[in-house]
Amino acid sequence: KNEVEQSPQNLTAQEGEFITINCSYSVGISALHWLQQHPGGGIVSLFMLSSGKKKHGRLIATINIQEKHSSLHITASHPRDSAVYICAVTTGNQFYFGTGTSLTVIP
Amino acid sequence: GAVVSQHPSWVICKSGTSVKIECRSLDFQATTMFWYRQFPKQSLMLMATSNEGSKATYEQGVEKDKFLINHASLTLSTLTVTSAHPEDSSFYICSAPAGGPSRTQYFGPGTRLTVL
């Protein structure tokens, strides 16, 4: 059983669509991270959350601590958003990572 | 599924000493591995890309002579923090892509380094 589960695993969207990626976790956490990885590259940290909601440009991340659930939203999606999005949580002593959501945005 | 391990999981050392952290892909080969660090209450930051058979590629601002990376085989990369100082205390994490069309990254559990 994975401590962090993401859905969907793969997602294809048309340019301009609103996209949601979900993350559920089963451990007590001190923070949750949303990470982005473009093909062949290392990860880029998008957000670090411990409560509530954060927004950066067209990206919005929310977390519900009681439900142990987080969502990453992309508004007005663009082909350059095509990447793998990874949810990761830290308990303070260890990191747990989801296996990622592969997003393809078609022009 | 693919697994990446790190050793040690935590280490405490005196200032001025060197510390080696190992990253292993347990059931797949990885020609590339990535090293990250996270300072308290901050996000993960990519330090360098480890390449099997060639030199590592370091991100801007990361001292290559201080953070020595050796990708000894297709399943092992090591990060050596040389002459460690208290400001090097951090959480160090590695990842490796398992191959395939999506090149999914698999992450190690991390190594917590505390320099006294």
Interface residues (C-beta under 8 A of the other chain):
Chain A: N10 A31 H33 L35 Q37 P39 G40 G42 I43 V44 S45 F47 M48 V84 I86 A88 T90 N93 Q94 F95 Y96 F97 T99 G100 S102
Chain B: G1 S9 F34 Y36 Q38 K41 Q42 S43 L44 M45 L46 T49 F91 I93 S95 S102 R103 T104 Q105 Y106 F107 P109 G110 R112
